[in-house]
Amino acid sequence: MHPSDTGAVDPRSGKVTSGCWPSHLSDVRPPDADPAEGEATNQVELATSLLFTIPGLASAYHTSVVVNGEEFFFSDSGIFANMTLTSHQGKPSEKLAMGLSHWTGQQLFRALQEHFRPGTYDLIRKNCNSFSDCALHFLLRKRLPSKYSAMESMGQRTSLDLIHHFTNGAYQPNQAAANFSTETVIQQLDRLDPRTLAAGCTAGTGKNALRIGAPVAVCGLKNAEHLNGLSGGIVGYNSVNGRWEAKLSNGDTKALRAENLRPEGERVYLPGDQCRIHSLQSDAGKILNGRVGEVNRYIHDVS
């Protein structure tokens, strides 16, 4: 939770503005808008990285969607955005131009965040490629090329024992993803009222605090409490388990969920903690100053 004011994104420029969405933006076009009705200016790319190959069967890929240079990908802690292709360690195997969209990256985030919530990641049933597939449909009415999700398709038809063998025991089914369906999400996106993307207030995605080399501190671990309070640095993103790898001050390298990491030196607030809002400067923010609330979750964006 950051003591910063909320803002909105102008769909024409993609820039964050202060306050809530103005009423004149309520006519934002749906994803199937005819390009002839207005120029699509947001550049969409697909970033991919080859993870491993099972000879004669399939290859596993990590993918993410890039809008105007900003990467969006799905992890164990929900949707993340950054400007440095962090999920590919900065160097994807390939980067494909997919087309131009009427929608901005921030609108993509708002449209998909309820479908890709923290704690719902599953390597086989709901992963980065599931998100990329839905994101490309929302932005361009295109689908993720099947070669990038061939491993998951095979995994859904394979025994759990065999999957454990190929992942060295790393895969554990996530019941929160048991009923996930990419086709169901796409159907819901098709019925999306564009005005829902222009309603209320939203902050820009900003610069992500979790990036390679970033100094962090561990917090909130329940099963490894001895690690809480240790400092360290982000060394990479693990696209298999959807977690962040940090080298800690005790010499260990651990794969941790985003909610268990904070920028080093920042005061730690955990879900359930009570807090008091202060120092907001905008007219809307000043109304909130002095109010007491409960921390819901931490968002790893910095202004």
Buried (B, 14 or more C-beta within 10 A) or exposed (E): BBEBBBBBBBBEEBEBBBBBBEEEBEEBBBBEBEEEEEEBBBBBBBBBBEEEEEEEEBBBBBBBBBBBEBBBBBBBBBBBBBBBBBBBBEEBEEBEEBBBBBBBBBBBBBBBEEBBBBEBBBBBBBBBBBBBBBBBBBBBBBBBBEEBBBBBEBBEEBEEEEBEEBBEEEBEEBEBBEEBEBEEBBEEBEEEEBEEBBBEEBBBBBBBBBBBEBEBBBBBBEEEEEBBEBBBBBBBBBBBBBBBBBBBEEEEEBBBBBBBBBBEEBEBBEEEEEBEBEEBEBEEBEEBEEEEEEEEEBBBBEE
